[in-house]
């Protein structure tokens, strides 16, 4: 999961490697917005769960982030979805909000 082909933290994309990262296949856009970052993935029951944040901001930087999304999101996908470059599995989902930080900083 990376920002392949883009500068900055946008276009979070999932890809598959069958040779320990030497080559990559597929390319499923998980979230095309800016300020998406820190992905982590887990595998369970044939699904790939990817958790990441969007505009998380941080109050300690002295910036008012109250207008930012400050969300933690999840994507539930399969290898078939990633290789197809689109959701093809019935239960797959993108951009599911699992937590939204209080907007007061």
URHU-V265859 format. One record per residue. N is the residue number from 1. RES is the residue in one small letter. SS is DSSP state (A for helix, B for strand, O for the rest). PHI is phi in whole degrees, -180 to 180 (* if undefined). Layout:
n: (N/N)
res: (RES/RES)
ss: (SS/SS)
phi: (PHI/PHI)
This chain:
n: (1/2/3/4/5/6/7/8/9/10/11/12/13/14/15/16/17/18/19/20/21/22/23/24/25/26/27/28/29/30/31/32/33/34/35/36/37/38/39/40/41/42/43/44/45/46/47/48/49/50/51/52/53/54/55/56/57/58/59/60/61/62/63/64/65/66/67/68/69/70/71/72/73/74/75/76/77/78/79/80/81/82/83/84/85/86/87/88/89/90/91/92/93/94/95/96/97/98/99/100/101/102/103/104/105)
res: (x/x/x/x/x/x/x/x/x/x/x/x/x/x/x/x/x/x/x/x/x/x/x/x/x/x/x/x/x/x/x/x/x/x/x/x/x/x/x/x/x/x/x/x/x/x/x/x/x/x/x/x/x/x/x/x/x/x/x/x/x/x/x/x/x/x/x/x/x/x/x/x/x/x/x/x/x/x/x/x/x/x/x/x/x/x/x/x/x/x/x/x/x/x/x/x/x/x/x/x/x/x/x/x/x)
ss: (O/B/O/O/O/O/O/O/O/O/O/B/B/B/B/B/O/O/O/O/O/O/O/O/B/B/B/B/B/B/B/O/O/O/O/B/B/B/B/B/B/B/B/B/O/O/B/B/B/B/B/B/B/B/O/O/O/O/A/A/A/O/O/O/O/O/O/O/O/O/B/B/B/B/B/B/B/O/A/A/A/A/A/A/O/O/O/O/O/O/O/O/B/B/B/B/B/B/B/B/O/O/O/O/O)
phi: (*/-159/-108/-56/78/-130/-99/82/-104/-134/56/-64/-129/-101/-136/-122/-119/-106/-135/58/90/-70/-136/-131/-124/70/158/-100/-71/-83/-159/-91/-76/-82/60/-111/-160/53/-74/-143/-126/-139/-113/-156/52/81/-110/-114/-104/-120/-111/-155/-116/-134/47/-70/59/-158/-63/-67/-81/76/-112/-81/-95/-62/-94/-89/-64/50/-116/-110/-123/-136/-120/-115/-136/-123/-60/-63/-61/-64/-67/-78/75/-162/-73/-121/-90/-55/-95/-72/-144/-125/52/-86/-74/-111/-162/-133/-67/-52/-77/-83/-115)
